Amino acid sequence: MREGRRLALTAWVLGPLGLVLLVGSVLYVRSAYTRVTVMSTSMSPTYIAGERLIVELMDGGQVRRGDVVLVTSPRAGVDRPVLQRVVGIGGDRVACCEGKGTDERVTLNGRPLKESYVLDGVADGVGRPYDVKVPEGQLFLLGDHRVNSLDSRFYGSGDTAGTVSAGAVQGRVVEGLGGVLPAFLAAVLGLVLALVGLGCGIAAPIVRRRSAPPVPPWPVHA
């Protein structure tokens, strides 16, 4: 009987705990991350068309230089968010370009950027020079395929020419599993605990029946 009680207690503890971990992890991932499909070549060679990416949902105030973000395009007629790389944040000065050919470099605050991710080493490729002081709350974004990317070089007018509002950012691309991995491991642990709890719950009454004292037979009168 004592073993049956232990199994029942284990089932009551592990089962609900496992379900809480499992359901909580799934809800967290659904609320904090999304998956997107690359729809163009503007981020080649870093990401190719048709590739599936994990995006951590966040606002533009949390992104850093070098991040690839999912952002609402300010261009009229573009009805889906696009992927672009953050080159400058509020207060930065971004200019194009220093050098020529494959030695051409975008400068950030007067210093040439080492952009190993751009396609064929081309930092601009469209002959569209710019010198932009990024206002606070704005971002300067470029695609990695500079010859084929409608990015900050073609955005806006007036004081915010060449920049995008940080509020237009929907999320940041996560490399690999990134922050999803801890939630995934928690979900696996929750599933294991829930299954162990279920197994203990099934075993408890069986053990109780086996350990119960035998019922004496009915007396037989001659």
N, C-alpha and C positions, 0 to 999 in steps of 0.2 A: 504493500500500500504506500509505503514511504517513497519508493522509487516512482510510482505513478504520480504522486503529488509533485515531486521534483520536475518530472516531465511536463506536467500541466502548468506549473509556475513558469518554467522556461518558455513554453509556448506563449503564455500571456505576455511575457516580457519581450521576447525576440520578435514575435510576429508583428505587433504594432510598431515596434521600433524600426523594423525593416521596411514596413510600408511607408512610414513617415520619411525615412531616408530616400526611398525609391521615388515616391511621388514628389517630394520636395526637390530632389535633384532634377527631375524631368521638368517641373514647373520653372525652376531657376534657369535652366538652359533655354527653354522656350521664351522666357521673358528677357534674357540677357544677350542672346545670340540669334543670328539668322543665317541662312545660306543663300548665296547668290550665284548666278551663272554669268561668267564674263561674256559680254555680248559683242565686243569689238576688239580690234587689234591695238587700241590706243595705249594699252599697258604692256604690250609686247616689248622685250622678251620675258618680262617678269611673270606675266600671266597671259595665257593664250585664250583665244575665243573658244567657248565651250567648257572651259575649266570651271569647276565648282569650288567656291571659297567660303570660309567661315568668317562672318563679320560680327564683331562685338559691338553691340548697340551702345552708343554714347553720344554726347554732344561735342561740338567743336572745341569747347574750352579744355577738353582733356587730351586732345591730340598733340603730337610732337612733330617737329621737322623730320622728314623721312618717312612718316607713316603714309600708308595707302588708305584712303578713306572712300567711303560710299557717300556721295553728296548729290543733292538736288541741283541739277544744272540750271544756271540762270538764263541760258539761251532759250528763246521762244521756240516752241515746237518740239523740244526734247521732253518727252513725257515719262521718262524713266530715270532713276538715279544713275550716276556714272561713277566709275572708279578713277581716282586721280591721286597723285602723290603730293603731299604737303612739302613745299619748298621753303615758304616763308610764313611766319606768324606775325601777329600784331607788333609793330615797332621795327620789323626787319626792312632792309632795303634790298630788293632783288633786281639785278640788271643783266642784260644780254647784249653783247657777249664779249668775252676776252679771248683773244687768239683766233685762229682760223682752222677750218677743216676738222680733223679729228682732235686737234689741240684746242678747239673752241670750248669755252667754259662759261656757264652761268656763274655770276658772282653773287654772293650773299654777304651783305654788310662789307663789301669791298674785297672779299676773299673768294678766289675761284673754288667752285664746288667739285669734289671728286665724285662723279656720278657713274659708277661702274654698272649701274642698272639700265642706262639708256641704250636703245638699239643702235648698234654699229658705232657707238661712241659719239653720236651726233647730238649736240647739246641744244640745237635750235632747228636748223634745217629748213626754215620757212622764210628766212630773210626778214624777220619782223622784230627789230630791236625794241627794247623797252627798258625803262628805269623806273621802278615802282617802289614807293615807300608804303608799306602795308599798314593801313590804319588799325588801331586796336579793335578787336572783335571781328577782324577779317582774316582771310587766308589767301596765300598765293599758291595756286595748284598747277601742276604740269603732268602730262602723261609721259610714260617712259618711251613711247614711240613718238618722238617729237615731230616727225614729218607728217604724222597722221593722228593728231590729237587736238580736239577743240577744247582748249583749256583756258587758263587765265590770260593767255596772250590775246584771246579773242573775246574776253568778257568785258561787260560794263562800259561806263563812260563817266566823265566828270571826275570828282574827287576819289571815287572808289574804282577807277578803271583798273582792270587786271586783277581784281580781287573778288573773293567770294565770302559771303557772310558765314561766320563760324556756326551760326544757327542752321545753315543748310546741310551741315554734316549729320548723317544718320548713324554712322558707325565706322569702325576701323577694322581692316582686314587682319585676321589672326593667322600667324604662320603655324602650320601643323595643327595639333589639337589645342595648343595654347591653354587658355584658362578653362577650356571645356574639359580637360583631362581630370582635374579634381572632382568635378561634378559627375563625370562618367564613372570614376572609381567609386564615388559615394553611392551611385545608383546600383553598381554591381554588388557592393557590400550590402546595400539594402535588400536587393533581391535574394542574396544568399541567406541573410538573417531571416527574411520572411519565409523562405523555403524550409530552413531549419526549424523555425517556430511551427510551421504547418506540420512538419514531420513529427515533432514532439507532441503536438496536439492530437495527431492520429494515434501515436504510440501510447499515450497516457492511459486511455480506457482499456487498451489491450493488456497492458502491464497490470493494471488494477484487477482485471478479471482473473489473470493468471495467479496473482499473489493473494487473492481472496481465499479465506479458509473454506474448505469443502462443506457443503450443506449436508447435515446428517440425514440419513434416509428416514422415511416415514416408518414409524413402528408398525410391525406386522403382528396381528393378534391371531393366535391359533384358534 
